[in-house]
Amino acid sequence: MKLKTIAQHVKQAASTTRGKVAGGAALLMGSATANAQVADATAAFAEIESQASDLAASAWPVVVGVVGSLIAIGLFKKFANKAS
């Protein structure tokens, strides 16, 4: 029985002007919170993208060094085998 009376009170409060204003205010607050979370998420992803770009730029010299070394080793082996 209690649940039924609570539901009736909620329904009655929602139909009054005061209830509508409170409901509208709650929706606006929820919307503002959701927008703030979206802005925070956008800023976080921008920061991650910036860090990833920095790391990729730092990795290129290492990649070039490793590939260059592998090519040099391959050429050395090739010429060493021909010489012997």
PDB file of N, CA, C and O in Angstrom:
ATOM      1  N   MET A   1       0.811  -1.197   0.000  1.00  0.00           N
ATOM      2  CA  MET A   1       0.000   0.000   0.000  1.00  0.00           C
ATOM      3  C   MET A   1       0.854   1.260   0.000  1.00  0.00           C
ATOM      4  O   MET A   1       0.490   2.252  -0.631  1.00  0.00           O
ATOM      5  N   LYS A   2       1.968   1.234   0.690  1.00  0.00           N
ATOM      6  CA  LYS A   2       2.803   2.421   0.769  1.00  0.00           C
ATOM      7  C   LYS A   2       3.311   2.845  -0.598  1.00  0.00           C
ATOM      8  O   LYS A   2       3.338   4.035  -0.909  1.00  0.00           O
ATOM      9  N   LEU A   3       3.713   1.881  -1.415  1.00  0.00           N
ATOM     10  CA  LEU A   3       4.255   2.180  -2.730  1.00  0.00           C
ATOM     11  C   LEU A   3       3.210   2.863  -3.600  1.00  0.00           C
ATOM     12  O   LEU A   3       3.522   3.767  -4.375  1.00  0.00           O
ATOM     13  N   LYS A   4       1.967   2.419  -3.460  1.00  0.00           N
ATOM     14  CA  LYS A   4       0.883   3.005  -4.236  1.00  0.00           C
ATOM     15  C   LYS A   4       0.669   4.465  -3.831  1.00  0.00           C
ATOM     16  O   LYS A   4       0.470   5.322  -4.692  1.00  0.00           O
ATOM     17  N   THR A   5       0.707   4.749  -2.556  1.00  0.00           N
ATOM     18  CA  THR A   5       0.502   6.128  -2.102  1.00  0.00           C
ATOM     19  C   THR A   5       1.685   7.016  -2.501  1.00  0.00           C
ATOM     20  O   THR A   5       1.498   8.184  -2.841  1.00  0.00           O
ATOM     21  N   ILE A   6       2.884   6.470  -2.461  1.00  0.00           N
ATOM     22  CA  ILE A   6       4.054   7.246  -2.889  1.00  0.00           C
ATOM     23  C   ILE A   6       3.942   7.576  -4.369  1.00  0.00           C
ATOM     24  O   ILE A   6       4.232   8.699  -4.782  1.00  0.00           O
ATOM     25  N   ALA A   7       3.524   6.608  -5.164  1.00  0.00           N
ATOM     26  CA  ALA A   7       3.364   6.830  -6.597  1.00  0.00           C
ATOM     27  C   ALA A   7       2.304   7.894  -6.863  1.00  0.00           C
ATOM     28  O   ALA A   7       2.456   8.708  -7.774  1.00  0.00           O
ATOM     29  N   GLN A   8       1.252   7.889  -6.088  1.00  0.00           N
ATOM     30  CA  GLN A   8       0.203   8.898  -6.253  1.00  0.00           C
ATOM     31  C   GLN A   8       0.730  10.285  -5.887  1.00  0.00           C
ATOM     32  O   GLN A   8       0.415  11.266  -6.561  1.00  0.00           O
ATOM     33  N   HIS A   9       1.523  10.370  -4.830  1.00  0.00           N
ATOM     34  CA  HIS A   9       2.091  11.655  -4.427  1.00  0.00           C
ATOM     35  C   HIS A   9       3.041  12.188  -5.502  1.00  0.00           C
ATOM     36  O   HIS A   9       3.037  13.380  -5.811  1.00  0.00           O
ATOM     37  N   VAL A  10       3.848  11.300  -6.062  1.00  0.00           N
ATOM     38  CA  VAL A  10       4.777  11.714  -7.111  1.00  0.00           C
ATOM     39  C   VAL A  10       4.014  12.188  -8.336  1.00  0.00           C
ATOM     40  O   VAL A  10       4.367  13.201  -8.938  1.00  0.00           O
ATOM     41  N   LYS A  11       2.979  11.463  -8.702  1.00  0.00           N
ATOM     42  CA  LYS A  11       2.167  11.837  -9.857  1.00  0.00           C
ATOM     43  C   LYS A  11       1.486  13.174  -9.618  1.00  0.00           C
ATOM     44  O   LYS A  11       1.412  14.007 -10.521  1.00  0.00           O
ATOM     45  N   GLN A  12       0.999  13.377  -8.428  1.00  0.00           N
ATOM     46  CA  GLN A  12       0.323  14.625  -8.086  1.00  0.00           C
ATOM     47  C   GLN A  12       1.320  15.785  -8.079  1.00  0.00           C
ATOM     48  O   GLN A  12       0.997  16.876  -8.549  1.00  0.00           O
ATOM     49  N   ALA A  13       2.533  15.564  -7.549  1.00  0.00           N
ATOM     50  CA  ALA A  13       3.542  16.613  -7.499  1.00  0.00           C
ATOM     51  C   ALA A  13       4.017  16.968  -8.904  1.00  0.00           C
ATOM     52  O   ALA A  13       4.308  18.130  -9.188  1.00  0.00           O
ATOM     53  N   ALA A  14       4.096  15.980  -9.775  1.00  0.00           N
ATOM     54  CA  ALA A  14       4.545  16.235 -11.138  1.00  0.00           C
ATOM     55  C   ALA A  14       3.522  17.010 -11.937  1.00  0.00           C
ATOM     56  O   ALA A  14       3.872  17.692 -12.901  1.00  0.00           O
ATOM     57  N   SER A  15       2.255  16.914 -11.549  1.00  0.00           N
ATOM     58  CA  SER A  15       1.222  17.617 -12.300  1.00  0.00           C
ATOM     59  C   SER A  15       1.026  19.050 -11.814  1.00  0.00           C
ATOM     60  O   SER A  15       0.389  19.847 -12.503  1.00  0.00           O
ATOM     61  N   THR A  16       1.554  19.392 -10.653  1.00  0.00           N
ATOM     62  CA  THR A  16       1.422  20.761 -10.165  1.00  0.00           C
ATOM     63  C   THR A  16       2.500  21.632 -10.799  1.00  0.00           C
ATOM     64  O   THR A  16       3.488  21.132 -11.338  1.00  0.00           O
ATOM     65  N   THR A  17       2.291  22.937 -10.723  1.00  0.00           N
ATOM     66  CA  THR A  17       3.249  23.881 -11.307  1.00  0.00           C
ATOM     67  C   THR A  17       4.592  23.774 -10.614  1.00  0.00           C
ATOM     68  O   THR A  17       5.635  23.788 -11.268  1.00  0.00           O
ATOM     69  N   ARG A  18       4.572  23.665  -9.292  1.00  0.00           N
ATOM     70  CA  ARG A  18       5.813  23.554  -8.533  1.00  0.00           C
ATOM     71  C   ARG A  18       6.580  22.290  -8.922  1.00  0.00           C
ATOM     72  O   ARG A  18       7.805  22.312  -9.041  1.00  0.00           O
ATOM     73  N   GLY A  19       5.864  21.204  -9.116  1.00  0.00           N
ATOM     74  CA  GLY A  19       6.493  19.950  -9.522  1.00  0.00           C
ATOM     75  C   GLY A  19       7.093  20.039 -10.912  1.00  0.00           C
ATOM     76  O   GLY A  19       8.158  19.484 -11.180  1.00  0.00           O
ATOM     77  N   LYS A  20       6.391  20.751 -11.804  1.00  0.00           N
ATOM     78  CA  LYS A  20       6.910  20.913 -13.164  1.00  0.00           C
ATOM     79  C   LYS A  20       8.173  21.755 -13.169  1.00  0.00           C
ATOM     80  O   LYS A  20       9.120  21.464 -13.900  1.00  0.00           O
ATOM     81  N   VAL A  21       8.186  22.804 -12.349  1.00  0.00           N
ATOM     82  CA  VAL A  21       9.378  23.651 -12.264  1.00  0.00           C
ATOM     83  C   VAL A  21      10.548  22.854 -11.695  1.00  0.00           C
ATOM     84  O   VAL A  21      11.669  22.956 -12.194  1.00  0.00           O
ATOM     85  N   ALA A  22      10.297  22.070 -10.666  1.00  0.00           N
ATOM     86  CA  ALA A  22      11.354  21.259 -10.062  1.00  0.00           C
ATOM     87  C   ALA A  22      11.866  20.218 -11.063  1.00  0.00           C
ATOM     88  O   ALA A  22      13.069  19.974 -11.150  1.00  0.00           O
ATOM     89  N   GLY A  23      10.957  19.614 -11.806  1.00  0.00           N
ATOM     90  CA  GLY A  23      11.358  18.636 -12.814  1.00  0.00           C
ATOM     91  C   GLY A  23      12.182  19.278 -13.915  1.00  0.00           C
ATOM     92  O   GLY A  23      13.173  18.705 -14.370  1.00  0.00           O
ATOM     93  N   GLY A  24      11.773  20.480 -14.351  1.00  0.00           N
ATOM     94  CA  GLY A  24      12.532  21.206 -15.377  1.00  0.00           C
ATOM     95  C   GLY A  24      13.914  21.587 -14.885  1.00  0.00           C
ATOM     96  O   GLY A  24      14.896  21.490 -15.620  1.00  0.00           O
ATOM     97  N   ALA A  25      13.981  22.022 -13.635  1.00  0.00           N
ATOM     98  CA  ALA A  25      15.279  22.381 -13.057  1.00  0.00           C
ATOM     99  C   ALA A  25      16.177  21.157 -12.966  1.00  0.00           C
ATOM    100  O   ALA A  25      17.378  21.244 -13.220  1.00  0.00           O
ATOM    101  N   ALA A  26      15.607  20.031 -12.609  1.00  0.00           N
ATOM    102  CA  ALA A  26      16.396  18.800 -12.532  1.00  0.00           C
ATOM    103  C   ALA A  26      16.918  18.406 -13.913  1.00  0.00           C
ATOM    104  O   ALA A  26      18.056  17.953 -14.042  1.00  0.00           O
ATOM    105  N   LEU A  27      16.092  18.576 -14.940  1.00  0.00           N
ATOM    106  CA  LEU A  27      16.534  18.269 -16.305  1.00  0.00           C
ATOM    107  C   LEU A  27      17.663  19.202 -16.742  1.00  0.00           C
ATOM    108  O   LEU A  27      18.629  18.765 -17.368  1.00  0.00           O
ATOM    109  N   LEU A  28      17.535  20.494 -16.408  1.00  0.00           N
ATOM    110  CA  LEU A  28      18.584  21.446 -16.771  1.00  0.00           C
ATOM    111  C   LEU A  28      19.895  21.126 -16.061  1.00  0.00           C
ATOM    112  O   LEU A  28      20.964  21.201 -16.666  1.00  0.00           O
ATOM    113  N   MET A  29      19.816  20.772 -14.791  1.00  0.00           N
ATOM    114  CA  MET A  29      21.024  20.424 -14.046  1.00  0.00           C
ATOM    115  C   MET A  29      21.660  19.161 -14.614  1.00  0.00           C
ATOM    116  O   MET A  29      22.882  19.072 -14.732  1.00  0.00           O
ATOM    117  N   GLY A  30      20.833  18.193 -14.964  1.00  0.00           N
ATOM    118  CA  GLY A  30      21.350  16.972 -15.569  1.00  0.00           C
ATOM    119  C   GLY A  30      22.003  17.244 -16.913  1.00  0.00           C
ATOM    120  O   GLY A  30      23.034  16.658 -17.243  1.00  0.00           O
ATOM    121  N   SER A  31      21.396  18.138 -17.687  1.00  0.00           N
ATOM    122  CA  SER A  31      21.952  18.499 -18.985  1.00  0.00           C
ATOM    123  C   SER A  31      23.287  19.221 -18.827  1.00  0.00           C
ATOM    124  O   SER A  31      24.226  18.959 -19.579  1.00  0.00           O
ATOM    125  N   ALA A  32      23.376  20.119 -17.863  1.00  0.00           N
ATOM    126  CA  ALA A  32      24.629  20.838 -17.623  1.00  0.00           C
ATOM    127  C   ALA A  32      25.733  19.884 -17.187  1.00  0.00           C
ATOM    128  O   ALA A  32      26.884  20.020 -17.600  1.00  0.00           O
ATOM    129  N   THR A  33      25.375  18.931 -16.361  1.00  0.00           N
ATOM    130  CA  THR A  33      26.360  17.938 -15.914  1.00  0.00           C
ATOM    131  C   THR A  33      26.834  17.086 -17.079  1.00  0.00           C
ATOM    132  O   THR A  33      28.025  16.801 -17.196  1.00  0.00           O
ATOM    133  N   ALA A  34      25.910  16.678 -17.943  1.00  0.00           N
ATOM    134  CA  ALA A  34      26.273  15.862 -19.103  1.00  0.00           C
ATOM    135  C   ALA A  34      27.178  16.652 -20.045  1.00  0.00           C
ATOM    136  O   ALA A  34      28.146  16.104 -20.572  1.00  0.00           O
ATOM    137  N   ASN A  35      26.877  17.936 -20.264  1.00  0.00           N
ATOM    138  CA  ASN A  35      27.714  18.759 -21.134  1.00  0.00           C
ATOM    139  C   ASN A  35      29.102  18.949 -20.546  1.00  0.00           C
ATOM    140  O   ASN A  35      30.089  18.960 -21.282  1.00  0.00           O
ATOM    141  N   ALA A  36      29.193  19.097 -19.237  1.00  0.00           N
ATOM    142  CA  ALA A  36      30.496  19.250 -18.587  1.00  0.00           C
ATOM    143  C   ALA A  36      31.311  17.969 -18.738  1.00  0.00           C
ATOM    144  O   ALA A  36      32.524  18.021 -18.938  1.00  0.00           O
ATOM    145  N   GLN A  37      30.652  16.831 -18.642  1.00  0.00           N
ATOM    146  CA  GLN A  37      31.354  15.562 -18.796  1.00  0.00           C
ATOM    147  C   GLN A  37      31.845  15.373 -20.226  1.00  0.00           C
ATOM    148  O   GLN A  37      32.933  14.840 -20.442  1.00  0.00           O
ATOM    149  N   VAL A  38      31.056  15.805 -21.200  1.00  0.00           N
ATOM    150  CA  VAL A  38      31.469  15.708 -22.601  1.00  0.00           C
ATOM    151  C   VAL A  38      32.677  16.607 -22.841  1.00  0.00           C
ATOM    152  O   VAL A  38      33.619  16.209 -23.526  1.00  0.00           O
ATOM    153  N   ALA A  39      32.658  17.808 -22.287  1.00  0.00           N
ATOM    154  CA  ALA A  39      33.788  18.721 -22.451  1.00  0.00           C
ATOM    155  C   ALA A  39      35.047  18.154 -21.798  1.00  0.00           C
ATOM    156  O   ALA A  39      36.139  18.261 -22.356  1.00  0.00           O
ATOM    157  N   ASP A  40      34.897  17.560 -20.632  1.00  0.00           N
ATOM    158  CA  ASP A  40      36.045  16.937 -19.957  1.00  0.00           C
ATOM    159  C   ASP A  40      36.600  15.779 -20.776  1.00  0.00           C
ATOM    160  O   ASP A  40      37.816  15.629 -20.905  1.00  0.00           O
ATOM    161  N   ALA A  41      35.713  14.964 -21.328  1.00  0.00           N
ATOM    162  CA  ALA A  41      36.152  13.829 -22.142  1.00  0.00           C
ATOM    163  C   ALA A  41      36.863  14.311 -23.401  1.00  0.00           C
ATOM    164  O   ALA A  41      37.867  13.727 -23.808  1.00  0.00           O
ATOM    165  N   THR A  42      36.350  15.368 -24.017  1.00  0.00           N
ATOM    166  CA  THR A  42      36.982  15.922 -25.219  1.00  0.00           C
ATOM    167  C   THR A  42      38.375  16.440 -24.896  1.00  0.00           C
ATOM    168  O   THR A  42      39.315  16.218 -25.660  1.00  0.00           O
ATOM    169  N   ALA A  43      38.510  17.120 -23.781  1.00  0.00           N
ATOM    170  CA  ALA A  43      39.828  17.630 -23.376  1.00  0.00           C
ATOM    171  C   ALA A  43      40.792  16.479 -23.079  1.00  0.00           C
ATOM    172  O   ALA A  43      41.973  16.553 -23.419  1.00  0.00           O
ATOM    173  N   ALA A  44      40.297  15.434 -22.456  1.00  0.00           N
ATOM    174  CA  ALA A  44      41.145  14.279 -22.140  1.00  0.00           C
ATOM    175  C   ALA A  44      41.633  13.596 -23.414  1.00  0.00           C
ATOM    176  O   ALA A  44      42.803  13.225 -23.507  1.00  0.00           O
ATOM    177  N   PHE A  45      40.747  13.426 -24.396  1.00  0.00           N
ATOM    178  CA  PHE A  45      41.156  12.795 -25.644  1.00  0.00           C
ATOM    179  C   PHE A  45      42.130  13.674 -26.419  1.00  0.00           C
ATOM    180  O   PHE A  45      43.035  13.158 -27.075  1.00  0.00           O
ATOM    181  N   ALA A  46      41.959  14.983 -26.355  1.00  0.00           N
ATOM    182  CA  ALA A  46      42.904  15.882 -27.013  1.00  0.00           C
ATOM    183  C   ALA A  46      44.287  15.757 -26.378  1.00  0.00           C
ATOM    184  O   ALA A  46      45.297  15.779 -27.082  1.00  0.00           O
ATOM    185  N   GLU A  47      44.338  15.627 -25.064  1.00  0.00           N
ATOM    186  CA  GLU A  47      45.613  15.458 -24.364  1.00  0.00           C
ATOM    187  C   GLU A  47      46.273  14.126 -24.737  1.00  0.00           C
ATOM    188  O   GLU A  47      47.484  14.069 -24.950  1.00  0.00           O
ATOM    189  N   ILE A  48      45.481  13.069 -24.814  1.00  0.00           N
ATOM    190  CA  ILE A  48      46.013  11.763 -25.197  1.00  0.00           C
ATOM    191  C   ILE A  48      46.543  11.804 -26.624  1.00  0.00           C
ATOM    192  O   ILE A  48      47.598  11.240 -26.914  1.00  0.00           O
ATOM    193  N   GLU A  49      45.814  12.469 -27.513  1.00  0.00           N
ATOM    194  CA  GLU A  49      46.260  12.585 -28.909  1.00  0.00           C
ATOM    195  C   GLU A  49      47.578  13.344 -28.989  1.00  0.00           C
ATOM    196  O   GLU A  49      48.468  12.975 -29.755  1.00  0.00           O
ATOM    197  N   SER A  50      47.700  14.397 -28.202  1.00  0.00           N
ATOM    198  CA  SER A  50      48.944  15.178 -28.180  1.00  0.00           C
ATOM    199  C   SER A  50      50.112  14.329 -27.679  1.00  0.00           C
ATOM    200  O   SER A  50      51.200  14.368 -28.254  1.00  0.00           O
ATOM    201  N   GLN A  51      49.891  13.571 -26.623  1.00  0.00           N
ATOM    202  CA  GLN A  51      50.944  12.715 -26.085  1.00  0.00           C
ATOM    203  C   GLN A  51      51.331  11.612 -27.075  1.00  0.00           C
ATOM    204  O   GLN A  51      52.507  11.271 -27.195  1.00  0.00           O
ATOM    205  N   ALA A  52      50.355  11.063 -27.774  1.00  0.00           N
ATOM    206  CA  ALA A  52      50.642  10.016 -28.760  1.00  0.00           C
ATOM    207  C   ALA A  52      51.474  10.584 -29.908  1.00  0.00           C
ATOM    208  O   ALA A  52      52.386   9.920 -30.401  1.00  0.00           O
ATOM    209  N   SER A  53      51.167  11.800 -30.333  1.00  0.00           N
ATOM    210  CA  SER A  53      51.947  12.435 -31.401  1.00  0.00           C
ATOM    211  C   SER A  53      53.384  12.677 -30.951  1.00  0.00           C
ATOM    212  O   SER A  53      54.323  12.469 -31.718  1.00  0.00           O
ATOM    213  N   ASP A  54      53.551  13.113 -29.715  1.00  0.00           N
ATOM    214  CA  ASP A  54      54.899  13.336 -29.178  1.00  0.00           C
ATOM    215  C   ASP A  54      55.692  12.029 -29.118  1.00  0.00           C
ATOM    216  O   ASP A  54      56.872  12.000 -29.464  1.00  0.00           O
ATOM    217  N   LEU A  55      55.043  10.953 -28.679  1.00  0.00           N
ATOM    218  CA  LEU A  55      55.721   9.660 -28.599  1.00  0.00           C
ATOM    219  C   LEU A  55      56.087   9.128 -29.985  1.00  0.00           C
ATOM    220  O   LEU A  55      57.161   8.555 -30.168  1.00  0.00           O
ATOM    221  N   ALA A  56      55.203   9.315 -30.951  1.00  0.00           N
ATOM    222  CA  ALA A  56      55.495   8.858 -32.311  1.00  0.00           C
ATOM    223  C   ALA A  56      56.674   9.634 -32.883  1.00  0.00           C
ATOM    224  O   ALA A  56      57.530   9.060 -33.556  1.00  0.00           O
ATOM    225  N   ALA A  57      56.721  10.933 -32.619  1.00  0.00           N
ATOM    226  CA  ALA A  57      57.840  11.741 -33.099  1.00  0.00           C
ATOM    227  C   ALA A  57      59.146  11.303 -32.440  1.00  0.00           C
ATOM    228  O   ALA A  57      60.199  11.341 -33.077  1.00  0.00           O
ATOM    229  N   SER A  58      59.095  10.895 -31.193  1.00  0.00           N
ATOM    230  CA  SER A  58      60.297  10.422 -30.495  1.00  0.00           C
ATOM    231  C   SER A  58      60.731   9.039 -30.981  1.00  0.00           C
ATOM    232  O   SER A  58      61.914   8.708 -30.906  1.00  0.00           O
ATOM    233  N   ALA A  59      59.805   8.235 -31.473  1.00  0.00           N
ATOM    234  CA  ALA A  59      60.119   6.869 -31.887  1.00  0.00           C
ATOM    235  C   ALA A  59      60.764   6.810 -33.269  1.00  0.00           C
ATOM    236  O   ALA A  59      61.500   5.863 -33.547  1.00  0.00           O
ATOM    237  N   TRP A  60      60.520   7.779 -34.142  1.00  0.00           N
ATOM    238  CA  TRP A  60      61.044   7.709 -35.507  1.00  0.00           C
ATOM    239  C   TRP A  60      62.567   7.590 -35.572  1.00  0.00           C
ATOM    240  O   TRP A  60      63.055   6.775 -36.354  1.00  0.00           O
ATOM    241  N   PRO A  61      63.329   8.334 -34.817  1.00  0.00           N
ATOM    242  CA  PRO A  61      64.786   8.150 -34.894  1.00  0.00           C
ATOM    243  C   PRO A  61      65.231   6.733 -34.517  1.00  0.00           C
ATOM    244  O   PRO A  61      66.181   6.205 -35.095  1.00  0.00           O
ATOM    245  N   VAL A  62      64.556   6.131 -33.565  1.00  0.00           N
ATOM    246  CA  VAL A  62      64.893   4.765 -33.160  1.00  0.00           C
ATOM    247  C   VAL A  62      64.561   3.793 -34.292  1.00  0.00           C
ATOM    248  O   VAL A  62      65.354   2.902 -34.597  1.00  0.00           O
ATOM    249  N   VAL A  63      63.404   3.960 -34.909  1.00  0.00           N
ATOM    250  CA  VAL A  63      62.989   3.080 -36.005  1.00  0.00           C
ATOM    251  C   VAL A  63      63.980   3.187 -37.165  1.00  0.00           C
ATOM    252  O   VAL A  63      64.386   2.172 -37.732  1.00  0.00           O
ATOM    253  N   VAL A  64      64.363   4.402 -37.514  1.00  0.00           N
ATOM    254  CA  VAL A  64      65.306   4.604 -38.610  1.00  0.00           C
ATOM    255  C   VAL A  64      66.647   3.959 -38.273  1.00  0.00           C
ATOM    256  O   VAL A  64      67.271   3.346 -39.139  1.00  0.00           O
ATOM    257  N   GLY A  65      67.094   4.088 -37.038  1.00  0.00           N
ATOM    258  CA  GLY A  65      68.354   3.478 -36.619  1.00  0.00           C
ATOM    259  C   GLY A  65      68.324   1.965 -36.700  1.00  0.00           C
ATOM    260  O   GLY A  65      69.281   1.352 -37.174  1.00  0.00           O
ATOM    261  N   VAL A  66      67.244   1.357 -36.247  1.00  0.00           N
ATOM    262  CA  VAL A  66      67.122  -0.106 -36.272  1.00  0.00           C
ATOM    263  C   VAL A  66      67.064  -0.613 -37.706  1.00  0.00           C
ATOM    264  O   VAL A  66      67.759  -1.570 -38.046  1.00  0.00           O
ATOM    265  N   VAL A  67      66.252   0.007 -38.550  1.00  0.00           N
ATOM    266  CA  VAL A  67      66.132  -0.430 -39.940  1.00  0.00           C
ATOM    267  C   VAL A  67      67.468  -0.241 -40.667  1.00  0.00           C
ATOM    268  O   VAL A  67      67.901  -1.116 -41.417  1.00  0.00           O
ATOM    269  N   GLY A  68      68.110   0.898 -40.442  1.00  0.00           N
ATOM    270  CA  GLY A  68      69.413   1.139 -41.062  1.00  0.00           C
ATOM    271  C   GLY A  68      70.448   0.104 -40.637  1.00  0.00           C
ATOM    272  O   GLY A  68      71.249  -0.356 -41.450  1.00  0.00           O
ATOM    273  N   SER A  69      70.425  -0.254 -39.365  1.00  0.00           N
ATOM    274  CA  SER A  69      71.357  -1.277 -38.868  1.00  0.00           C
ATOM    275  C   SER A  69      71.088  -2.634 -39.492  1.00  0.00           C
ATOM    276  O   SER A  69      72.027  -3.346 -39.848  1.00  0.00           O
ATOM    277  N   LEU A  70      69.843  -2.999 -39.628  1.00  0.00           N
ATOM    278  CA  LEU A  70      69.500  -4.280 -40.239  1.00  0.00           C
ATOM    279  C   LEU A  70      69.932  -4.329 -41.707  1.00  0.00           C
ATOM    280  O   LEU A  70      70.428  -5.351 -42.178  1.00  0.00           O
ATOM    281  N   ILE A  71      69.742  -3.234 -42.415  1.00  0.00           N
ATOM    282  CA  ILE A  71      70.181  -3.174 -43.816  1.00  0.00           C
ATOM    283  C   ILE A  71      71.704  -3.285 -43.894  1.00  0.00           C
ATOM    284  O   ILE A  71      72.230  -4.008 -44.739  1.00  0.00           O
ATOM    285  N   ALA A  72      72.411  -2.572 -43.019  1.00  0.00           N
ATOM    286  CA  ALA A  72      73.878  -2.620 -43.016  1.00  0.00           C
ATOM    287  C   ALA A  72      74.376  -4.027 -42.704  1.00  0.00           C
ATOM    288  O   ALA A  72      75.329  -4.494 -43.327  1.00  0.00           O
ATOM    289  N   ILE A  73      73.743  -4.708 -41.748  1.00  0.00           N
ATOM    290  CA  ILE A  73      74.142  -6.080 -41.407  1.00  0.00           C
ATOM    291  C   ILE A  73      73.900  -7.002 -42.600  1.00  0.00           C
ATOM    292  O   ILE A  73      74.742  -7.842 -42.918  1.00  0.00           O
ATOM    293  N   GLY A  74      72.760  -6.847 -43.254  1.00  0.00           N
ATOM    294  CA  GLY A  74      72.454  -7.668 -44.430  1.00  0.00           C
ATOM    295  C   GLY A  74      73.463  -7.459 -45.545  1.00  0.00           C
ATOM    296  O   GLY A  74      73.912  -8.424 -46.164  1.00  0.00           O
ATOM    297  N   LEU A  75      73.828  -6.201 -45.810  1.00  0.00           N
ATOM    298  CA  LEU A  75      74.820  -5.924 -46.848  1.00  0.00           C
ATOM    299  C   LEU A  75      76.189  -6.483 -46.469  1.00  0.00           C
ATOM    300  O   LEU A  75      76.899  -7.019 -47.320  1.00  0.00           O
ATOM    301  N   PHE A  76      76.560  -6.360 -45.202  1.00  0.00           N
ATOM    302  CA  PHE A  76      77.851  -6.900 -44.736  1.00  0.00           C
ATOM    303  C   PHE A  76      77.922  -8.408 -44.954  1.00  0.00           C
ATOM    304  O   PHE A  76      78.923  -8.939 -45.434  1.00  0.00           O
ATOM    305  N   LYS A  77      76.820  -9.090 -44.585  1.00  0.00           N
ATOM    306  CA  LYS A  77      76.768 -10.539 -44.753  1.00  0.00           C
ATOM    307  C   LYS A  77      76.891 -10.913 -46.238  1.00  0.00           C
ATOM    308  O   LYS A  77      77.607 -11.846 -46.603  1.00  0.00           O
ATOM    309  N   LYS A  78      76.176 -10.161 -47.077  1.00  0.00           N
ATOM    310  CA  LYS A  78      76.188 -10.453 -48.508  1.00  0.00           C
ATOM    311  C   LYS A  78      77.601 -10.324 -49.071  1.00  0.00           C
ATOM    312  O   LYS A  78      78.063 -11.219 -49.778  1.00  0.00           O
ATOM    313  N   PHE A  79      78.293  -9.226 -48.770  1.00  0.00           N
ATOM    314  CA  PHE A  79      79.630  -9.025 -49.297  1.00  0.00           C
ATOM    315  C   PHE A  79      80.657  -9.942 -48.627  1.00  0.00           C
ATOM    316  O   PHE A  79      81.638 -10.337 -49.256  1.00  0.00           O
ATOM    317  N   ALA A  80      80.436 -10.279 -47.366  1.00  0.00           N
ATOM    318  CA  ALA A  80      81.359 -11.202 -46.688  1.00  0.00           C
ATOM    319  C   ALA A  80      81.266 -12.595 -47.297  1.00  0.00           C
ATOM    320  O   ALA A  80      82.276 -13.287 -47.422  1.00  0.00           O
ATOM    321  N   ASN A  81      80.060 -13.009 -47.676  1.00  0.00           N
ATOM    322  CA  ASN A  81      79.879 -14.334 -48.296  1.00  0.00           C
ATOM    323  C   ASN A  81      80.501 -14.361 -49.705  1.00  0.00           C
ATOM    324  O   ASN A  81      81.053 -15.383 -50.113  1.00  0.00           O
ATOM    325  N   LYS A  82      80.415 -13.257 -50.442  1.00  0.00           N
ATOM    326  CA  LYS A  82      81.012 -13.217 -51.786  1.00  0.00           C
ATOM    327  C   LYS A  82      82.525 -13.217 -51.707  1.00  0.00           C
ATOM    328  O   LYS A  82      83.197 -13.775 -52.574  1.00  0.00           O
ATOM    329  N   ALA A  83      83.064 -12.594 -50.669  1.00  0.00           N
ATOM    330  CA  ALA A  83      84.517 -12.496 -50.538  1.00  0.00           C
ATOM    331  C   ALA A  83      85.117 -13.843 -50.154  1.00  0.00           C
ATOM    332  O   ALA A  83      86.272 -14.111 -50.484  1.00  0.00           O
ATOM    333  N   SER A  84      84.375 -14.684 -49.475  1.00  0.00           N
ATOM    334  CA  SER A  84      84.962 -15.944 -49.037  1.00  0.00           C
ATOM    335  C   SER A  84      84.744 -17.069 -50.005  1.00  0.00           C
ATOM    336  O   SER A  84      85.187 -18.191 -49.758  1.00  0.00           O
TER     337      SER A  84
END
